[in-house]
Amino acid sequence: MHPKSEPEQITDLSRLKAFTNPLRMQLYRSLYAAGTATASQLAEQVGQTPSLVSYHLRKLAEHGFVAEAGGRSSDGRERWWRVASEEGWGFRSSDFAGTPEGAAAVGTVTRAIHDTRIAQYRAYLDRTGAWGKAWTDAAFSSEWILDLTPAELAEMNDELEAVARRWRERGKAAQAAGATESREHVSVHLYGFPSRP
């Protein structure tokens, strides 16, 4: 059994602020999904110039979020990139709440993450018919109203992350074994937050 890997917890404000730029967040997400890509490939995906994408990839690399993927270029002219950690990253709002600048960065990054997830789900809804019955029957959207303590909510988060990690590893292993038929990227968005009706 593999040791439990955790997403890197960002505690440095300058690193968090790197993601206040929406293009950087989009590039990171695209690169995470692709595994490796060049600035030109990513530029095509996000509708920007390769030079602008290269600039933002270098900024993400300065903050340790992406790194060069060695051994991919056949002629050495084009740099290949990858995310620095397959486990991704996270942050706790409370680590930045002590200053107005920190609170503003948390708000900007959190809203951008949320907006990106909403846009992704809307794009799926707009093209539901194109996915076919098997995918539309398998897709889900659920909401539960639970009565929990903060400790119980944190415990539930740990359990849900363990489930997601298990399924991610299962998908990677199947893909590595050549089982790629009908395999697509699947986005799973789970939220848990206090609410007073």
N, C-alpha and C positions, 0 to 999 in steps of 0.2 A: 504494500500500500504506500502511495506517495505521501510525503509530508504535506500538511495543509499549507498551501500558498495563499498569501493575503495580498490584496492590492496595496500598493505603496500609499501610505498616508502622507498627504502634502501638509506640511506645517509652516512652510516658508511663504510669506505673502508674495514675494516677487515671482515665485513659481506659480502660485495660484493665478496671479494677474496675467500670466502668459495666456491663459484661457479666457480672458475677458474680450479677446478678439474673436468674433464669431467664425472667421475663416480658419483660424488655427484649430478651433474645435471641429469644424467640418473636415479639415485635412486629417486630423488625428483619427476621427471616426472612420473615414474612408481608408486610411492606411491600416488601421486595425482590422477592418474587414478583408482587405486585399492580402494582408500578410507582408508583402513587399511591393513597392511601386517606385517609379521614377517621378520626378517633378512634372514632367510632360504628361504622364499618364494621369496623375492626380489633377493637373490643370484642366484636362479634358473633362474629368468627372465633375469638377466644381465650377466650370465655366470662367476660369481666370487665366491669366498669362502664365507661362512656365516660370518667367523671371520673378513674378510676385509670389508664386507658390514656393519657389526655391528660397526666397527670402524668409517666408514664414516657417518653412521646414528647418532652416538654420536656427531661427529663434527658438523653435520647439526643441531642437537638439541642444542649444545652449542651456536650456532648463532641464535637460535629461529626460524628456518625454519621447523623443525619437532618436534613432541612431542610424548610421550608414549600415546597409546590408551588404557586407563584403562578398566578393566572388560572383556577382551577378552580371557585371558589365563585360561585354565581349571586347570592346575597344577602349574602355577606360574613360570615355568622354561623358557618359551619363551616370550620375550617382543614383544608386538604389537605396531606398530608405525602408525602415521597419520601425514598429513601436519598440521602445526600449524594454518594456515588460509586458508579457502576455497577460499578466494578471491585472493590468490597468492601474488605475490610481483612484484615490478617493480623498475626502477631506471631511473634517468635522467643523461645522459652522462655529461651534464654541471656541475653536482654536484661533479664530480671527475676530471674534466679537468685541475685543477690547479697544479697538480703534475705529473711528468712522471710515477710514480708508479700507480696513479689513472687512468691515460689515458691507461696504459698498461692493468690494470685489466678490464676496460670497454671494450677494444678491445678483450681481451681473452674471456670474458663472452659473449659478443655480437656475436662473431664469432661462439662460441660453440652452442649458441641458434640457430643461423642460420643453422649451419651444421646439428644439430639434426632435425630441421624442414625439411630440404632438404632430409635427409636420410629417414625420416618418409614418405614423399610424394613419394620418389622413391620406397620404399617398397610397397606402395599402387599400384603404376603403374606396378610394377613387378607382382602383384597378381590381377590385375583388373578383369580378367575373373572369378576368384573364388568368387567374390562378387555378381555376378548376375546382371541382367538387371536393377532391381529397384534401386540398389545402384549406379551402374555406370551411370545411367541416372540422378540421383539426385546429384552426385558429380559435383563440378565445379572448374574451375580455370579461373580467370579473371584478366585482367589488363586494367586500364584506364589511360590515360594521361590527367591530369587536370591542369588548370592554377589557382593557389591559393596563398594566402598570408600565412605566418606562422600562423596567428590567425585563418584563415579559415581551415587550415590543422588540427590544434588543436581541433577546433570545430567538424570537421568531425570525428576525433578520438573519441571524447566524444560520438557522436551519434552512431558510430559503436560499441563501448563498451556497450552502453545501449541496443542495439539490441541483442548482444551476451549474456548479462546477462539475458535478458528476455527469450531467448530460453533455456539457461542453467536452469533457474528456472522452466520453463515449463517441461523440461525433467526430472528434479528431482521430481517434483510433480507427473508426470505420473508414474514414477518408484515406488515412495512411495505408489501409489494407486494400484500397481500390474500390470500396463501396461508395461510389459517387452518384449513382443513378437516383434521381428524385431528391437529391440533397441540395438544400438552399440555405442561405443565411437566414436565421430566424431571430427576430428581436423579441425579447421578453422584458417587459417593463413592469416592475413591481413597485408600488409606493406604500408606505406606511407612515402615517403622521397623525398627531392628535387632532380631534375635531369636536366641536361642541355644536350640535344641531340647534 
